Amino acid sequence: MLNRQQPFRLIASIRSPFARRIRVVLSRLQIPVEEQMIEVFSPPHDFAINNPLGLVPALYHPDWGWVSDSGALLEMLEEEWGGVWPASNHRRDVRQASVWAVGVMQSTVLYFQETALHEFPNERWTQDHLASVQDTLRALNTISPEIFYFQSKWTQAAWDCVIALDYCTFRIPEWKWEEELLQLAKMYGQFQDDPLFQRTRPVAI
Ligand SMILES: N[C@@H](CCC(=O)N[C@@H](CS)C(=O)NCC(=O)O)C(=O)O
C-alpha cells in the first residue's frame, strides 16, 4: 500500500505533451506532487541514471521507485487511485481515443524533428508524419461526444485530445486544423479558460 501522504516527484519539461498528461491527471485526482521542470539535455543525475531512455515524464515515489512513460503511469495511477478512466461501458472507447491522441502527439514530435531540427529534412517523412497527425485528428473529430464528456466531467480522452491539439497548434501552426475539425474546435474552445489547461500550456523559449 502506497504512502499517500508522501508526495510524488514528477520530472517533466514545459513543452512535453506527454508530461502534460501526467501533470493534468495528478491534479484531476488531487494527488500530492512536487513538479520538477528540467531541460532534457542537462537532466538531474538521479533522473539520468534511473531513466536510460532520458524521456519525460518520469515519476518518483519512495514506495514505487522510478516509473517513466505517460501510458504506464496512467495505468499505475488507475490501479492505485482509480478515476483515470470512467467506470462504465465507455471505458474501452475512451482508452482507444486516448491512444489516438497520444499518436498525434508522437507524430507531431516526429514532424517537428524532421522539419525544424534535421539538417536535411526528408520530404517523404515530413508528409508521412503530417498525414498521420491529420488522419488521426480527423478520426477523433467524428467520435461520439460522450467519449469526451461523461457524468459532468471531461474524460482522460478529452484531456489527451486537447493536449494533442495544443501541441499541434504549437508545432504545426501552418495547419489551420480548427477550420476543418469543427467538433474538436468546439471542445478545444471550452478548455481555454480552464486554469489547469492554462497553467500547463507549452511555452516557447
Ligand atoms: N512514450 C513516452 C514518450 C515520452 C517522450 O517522448 N518525451 C519527450 C518529450 S516530448 C522527451 O522526453 N524527449 C527528450 C528530448 O526531447 O530529448 C511517454 O508517453 O511518456
The ligand as an ORCA input file, in Angstrom:
! r2SCAN-3c Opt
* xyz 0 1
  N       6.083      7.260    -24.722
  C       6.608      8.314    -23.879
  C       7.138      9.457    -24.742
  C       7.896     10.484    -23.920
  C       8.670     11.459    -24.782
  O       8.892     11.265    -25.990
  N       9.116     12.532    -24.139
  C       9.895     13.544    -24.840
  C       9.362     14.918    -24.543
  S       8.088     15.358    -25.632
  C      11.267     13.604    -24.329
  O      11.475     13.454    -23.138
  N      12.221     13.843    -25.239
  C      13.572     14.008    -24.857
  C      14.217     15.004    -25.723
  O      13.490     15.834    -26.306
  O      15.436     14.989    -25.771
  C       5.512      8.783    -22.916
  O       4.327      8.640    -23.246
  O       5.827      9.277    -21.821
*
